[in-house]
Amino acid sequence: MEGFLFQATIYLGAAVIAVPLASRLGLGSVLGYLLAGIVIGPVFGLVGTESQDIQHFAEFGVVVMLFLIGLELEPRALWDMRQRLIGLGGLQVVVTTFVIMSGALLLGQNFAVALAIGLIFALSSTAIVLQTLTEKGLVQTSGGRSVFSVLLTQDIAVIPMLALLPLLAAPAVMRLLPNGSVERVVEGHGDGHATLSLVEGLPGWGVTLVTLGAVVAVVLAGTFLTRPVFRYIHHARLREMYTALALLMVVATAVLMSMVGLSPALGTFLAGVVLANSEFRHELESDLEPFKGLLLGLFFITVGAGIDFNLLFAEPVNLFALTLGVIVAKGLILYGLAVMFKLRGKERWLFTLSLAQAGEFGFVLISFSVQQGVLSPGLSGRLLLIVALSMLITPLLFILYDVVSRRMTETEELDDDEVDEQGTVIIAGIGRFGQIVNRLVQSAGFSTVVIDSNMSTVQMMRTFGFRGYFGDPTRPDLLNAAGLESAKVLVVAIDDKASAVTLVSYARKTRPDLHIIARARDRVHVYELFNAGADDIVREMFDSSLRAGRYVLENLGLTEFEAAEAEETFYDHDRKALRELAELWQPGVPVADIPGYVARARELNNDLETAFAIRQQAKENEAKDGTDG
C-alpha cells in the first residue's frame, strides 16, 4: 500500500509542478505532462517498469474522451460527416499506409513487416490532438472537424488492422507436446492475461451476429434504459451515485466491445452519440470530465516515462531521422488531402500539422504484432521509441501552427465555418448583447446556434466552452444550415444596421411564421426593422437607461414602488408611441422633414404628461377609498 501511495505522489506531484509551468510558458498541458514523465522516468528514475501497467490503465482516458465527444454529436451530425469519414479519413489511412510501407521496403524490411509498420504509422494520436484542439477552441472550426473525422476513421480502422496482423505472421513453428498434440510457436510473448471473449471459436457468421448484437444492445440500452436507471438513482439523493452510474456506463460499454473484438473507444463513442439528445447529457459530461482530464494526463506522463533513452543515445541520428521522416511523409500526405478536400488558409495548416504524428494505438498494434510474431522485439523497441518521439514533438507542431496563424495577414479572406447543427433559437451576432441572450436561453435548457462574422469573438466563445460558428449571418445557406426552416425564434443582434434589416427581411419572407427579435441602435433603426418584419424590437440602450432613471427617481425621494410605477408608465407610453410613429415614418427622409411625424411626436410628448397625471390621480383615489373604508 505504501508503495502505491508513493508512486501516486510522484505522478501527481510531477503533474502539478510541470503542467502549470508549461502552460504559463505557452507550451500547452500535453507537453507539460510529457516532460513530467521524462523527468520522473528516464532522468531521475523515480518510476520503473510499472509505468507500462499504469499506461494500460490510463488509456481508459481515451475511452472516456470519445464518450464525451459522442455526447456532443447528434446522430444527424454524424451522418452529415460521412463524406469526411469515408473520403478524407479513408484516404488518409490507405495512402499513409502505402507510403510508409514503401519506405520500409526501401530500408530492407520484408513485405509483411513493412505492411505492419505502415499500418502502425497510419494512425495519429487521438488523445493529444483532441485535447489540444479542445484547449485552443479549434474543434468546431472546419479544420478541427476534418481532423476529428480522420481520427474517428482511424479508430474504426484499428479493428480490421487487428484482424489483418495475424495473417502477416511468419510461418509457424510446430512443437509436439507430451500429450501428442501440437502447439504453434511464434516469436514474442503474450502478456499473460486471459481475455474473456464472446466470439472466440465461433464461425464467421456467428462472430458477425454477436458483434452486431452487441452494437444493437448498446443502442437500445442508451435509448430505453437510461431514463429509468437515472430515475432509480435519483431516489438515493446521493451526488456520488450519478458519478458511479456515469463510470459504469462507460466501463460496461468498453468491456462489452472488447468481448466482441471491437475497439472500446469506438463503442463508447457510439454510446455517447446515442445519448447526445438525452436530457442527462450535461449531467454525464460534468461527472466524467474530471476523470477524462486526469486519466489523459496520466497517459501522457507514462508515454514520457517510457521513452528508452539508452536506445535513443545509442542511435540518436537514425531514430530522429526516422521520426522526422514519418512526420514529414504524413504531413505531405495530409497537406495534399487538405488541398483535395478544399481546406484553405489556417484550416489547411491545422489539419496538416495536428495529424502528422503517430498515435497511442500504435503502441497497441506494436505489442500485438510482437505477440503474433510479425515484428521482432528488437525492431518493436525502435518503433515504440519513434512513436513516442513523434507524440513528444506534436505540441511543438501546434506551436508552429500558432506561429503560422499569427503571420497570416489580417486581410486574408477567411472561409465561413460549415454549420453542422440546428437549434430551436438562432442567434445572429454574439457581441455584448447577443451573448447575454445566448447564455440566458441556454441556461433555461434550450438549444441555440450562434453565427457571428467576427472570428476573434467566435474563438473567444470557444475558449470559454460555448459553441459558435464563424460566418456572415445574412448568408441564406448558413441560415438554412442552422435550421431556419425549423427554428422557433431568430435573434438578430448584429452591429451593422443595414445587415440587420436585410437579415430580418429575408427571414420574414422565408418564414412568415417565425418569431423575430431584433436589436436596434436608435428609433429610426426601430422603424426600419419594424417595416422589415421584426416582431419584437429592443433598443440596445433603452432598458438600461430606464433602470438608471428609476434609480434617479428613488434617490430624489420617491419610494421604490413609485419609481417602478413611473418607469412602467414611461415604458408603456414609449412602446405605443413607437408603433404610431412607425406608421408615419418615411424611409430615406429625415424625421425632422416629415411634418406629420413631428406633429404627432409633440402630441405624444404631451400625452406622456397626461398619462403620468392620470396614473397619479388613480393612485390617490385608491388611497382615499382605502381610508374611507
RACORQUI-V721364 format. One record per backbone hydrogen bond with DSSP energy under -1.0 kcal/mol. CO is the residue of the C=O (numbers start at 1). NH is the residue of the N-H. If there is no record, write none. Layout:
CO,NH + CO,NH
This chain:
1,5 + 2,6 + 3,7 + 4,8 + 5,9 + 6,10 + 7,11 + 8,12 + 9,13 + 10,14 + 11,15 + 12,16 + 13,17 + 14,18 + 15,19 + 18,22 + 19,23 + 20,24 + 21,25 + 22,27 + 23,26 + 28,32 + 29,33 + 30,34 + 31,35 + 32,36 + 33,37 + 34,38 + 35,39 + 36,40 + 37,41 + 38,43 + 39,44 + 40,46 + 40,47 + 41,45 + 48,51 + 49,52 + 50,54 + 51,55 + 52,56 + 53,57 + 54,58 + 55,59 + 57,60 + 58,61 + 59,62 + 59,63 + 60,64 + 61,65 + 62,66 + 63,67 + 64,68 + 65,69 + 66,70 + 67,71 + 70,73 + 74,78 + 75,79 + 76,80 + 79,82 + 81,85 + 82,86 + 83,87 + 84,89 + 87,91 + 88,92 + 89,93 + 90,94 + 91,95 + 92,96 + 93,97 + 94,98 + 95,99 + 96,100 + 97,101 + 98,102 + 99,103 + 100,104 + 101,105 + 102,106 + 103,107 + 104,109 + 105,108 + 110,114 + 111,115 + 112,116 + 113,117 + 114,118 + 115,119 + 116,120 + 117,121 + 124,126 + 125,129 + 126,130 + 127,131 + 128,132 + 129,133 + 130,134 + 131,135 + 132,136 + 133,138 + 138,141 + 141,145 + 142,146 + 143,147 + 144,148 + 145,149 + 146,150 + 147,151 + 148,152 + 149,153 + 150,154 + 151,155 + 152,156 + 153,157 + 154,158 + 156,159 + 157,161 + 158,162 + 159,163 + 160,164 + 161,165 + 164,167 + 165,168 + 166,169 + 173,185 + 175,183 + 177,180 + 181,177 + 183,175 + 185,173 + 199,202 + 203,207 + 204,208 + 205,209 + 206,210 + 207,211 + 208,212 + 209,213 + 210,214 + 211,215 + 212,216 + 213,217 + 214,218 + 215,219 + 216,220 + 217,221 + 218,222 + 219,223 + 220,224 + 221,225 + 225,229 + 226,230 + 227,231 + 228,232 + 229,233 + 230,234 + 233,236 + 234,237 + 238,241 + 239,243 + 240,244 + 241,245 + 242,246 + 243,247 + 244,248 + 245,249 + 246,250 + 247,251 + 248,252 + 249,253 + 250,254 + 251,255 + 252,256 + 253,257 + 254,258 + 255,259 + 257,262 + 258,261 + 259,198 + 263,267 + 264,268 + 265,269 + 266,270 + 267,271 + 268,272 + 269,273 + 270,274 + 271,275 + 273,276 + 275,278 + 278,281 + 280,284 + 281,285 + 282,286 + 283,287 + 284,288 + 285,289 + 288,292 + 289,293 + 290,294 + 291,295 + 292,296 + 293,297 + 294,298 + 295,299 + 296,300 + 297,301 + 298,302 + 299,303 + 300,304 + 301,305 + 302,306 + 304,307 + 307,309 + 308,312 + 309,313 + 310,314 + 311,315 + 315,319 + 316,320 + 317,321 + 318,322 + 319,323 + 320,324 + 321,325 + 322,326 + 323,327 + 324,328 + 325,329 + 326,330 + 327,331 + 328,332 + 329,333 + 330,334 + 331,335 + 332,336 + 333,337 + 334,338 + 335,339 + 336,340 + 337,341 + 338,343 + 339,342 + 344,347 + 345,349 + 346,350 + 347,351 + 348,352 + 349,353 + 350,354 + 359,362 + 361,365 + 362,366 + 363,367 + 364,368 + 365,369 + 366,370 + 367,371 + 368,372 + 369,374 + 369,375 + 370,373 + 376,380 + 377,381 + 378,382 + 379,383 + 380,384 + 381,385 + 382,386 + 383,387 + 384,388 + 385,389 + 386,390 + 387,391 + 388,392 + 389,393 + 393,397 + 394,398 + 395,399 + 396,400 + 397,401 + 398,402 + 399,403 + 400,404 + 401,405 + 402,406 + 403,407 + 409,412 + 424,488 + 424,489 + 425,449 + 426,491 + 427,451 + 428,493 + 431,435 + 433,437 + 434,438 + 435,439 + 436,440 + 437,441 + 438,442 + 439,443 + 440,444 + 441,446 + 442,445 + 447,425 + 449,427 + 450,469 + 451,429 + 452,471 + 454,458 + 455,459 + 456,460 + 457,461 + 458,462 + 459,463 + 460,464 + 461,466 + 462,465 + 469,452 + 470,417 + 472,475 + 475,479 + 476,480 + 477,481 + 478,482 + 479,484 + 480,483 + 482,423 + 483,486 + 483,487 + 488,515 + 489,426 + 490,517 + 491,428 + 492,519 + 496,500 + 497,501 + 498,502 + 499,503 + 500,504 + 501,505 + 502,506 + 503,507 + 504,508 + 505,509 + 506,510 + 507,511 + 511,514 + 515,490 + 516,535 + 516,536 + 517,492 + 518,538 + 520,540 + 522,526 + 523,527 + 524,528 + 525,529 + 526,530 + 527,531 + 528,532 + 529,534 + 536,518 + 538,520 + 541,545 + 542,546 + 543,547 + 544,548 + 545,549 + 546,550 + 547,551 + 548,552 + 549,553 + 550,554 + 551,555 + 553,558 + 559,563 + 560,564 + 561,565 + 562,566 + 563,567 + 564,568 + 565,569 + 566,570 + 567,571 + 568,572 + 569,573 + 570,574 + 571,575 + 572,576 + 573,577 + 574,578 + 575,579 + 576,580 + 577,581 + 578,582 + 581,585 + 586,589 + 590,593 + 591,594 + 594,598 + 595,599 + 596,600 + 597,601 + 598,602 + 599,603 + 600,604 + 601,605 + 602,606 + 603,607 + 604,608 + 605,609 + 606,610 + 607,611 + 608,612 + 609,613 + 610,614 + 611,615 + 612,616 + 613,617 + 614,618 + 615,619 + 616,620 + 617,621 + 618,622 + 619,623 + 620,624 + 621,625 + 622,626 + 623,627 + 624,628 + 625,629
